């Protein structure tokens, strides 16, 4: 909070910087809410801890990211991870099938004689 107060009191040129305000961020995968100062100008508002804030929805935050939570599985509300895993599994299957097939021997082509000057 002290850093935000200092920034709000900091004198800047008028009409060159976007207005700085507190914004409520909501993690869509966990529902975790937190307030951070930001120049975002948002229409939607939501009440949090008795105060009205502009609200911005994020898909990943420190409350849901595996690095910060210590979990080994990534919770993805948009299905990008599942889509990747399906595609990877399909490619992996194709690769295994290609390795199991016996390779056809191609006749060796005679080497062309190199021309030296």
Buried (B, 14 or more C-beta within 10 A) or exposed (E): EEEBEEEEEEEEEEEEEEEBBBBBBBBBBBEBBBBEBBEBEEEEEEEBEEEEBBBBEBEBBEBBBEEEBEEEEBBBEEEEEEEEEEEEEEEEEEEEEEEEEEEEEEEEEEEEEEEEE
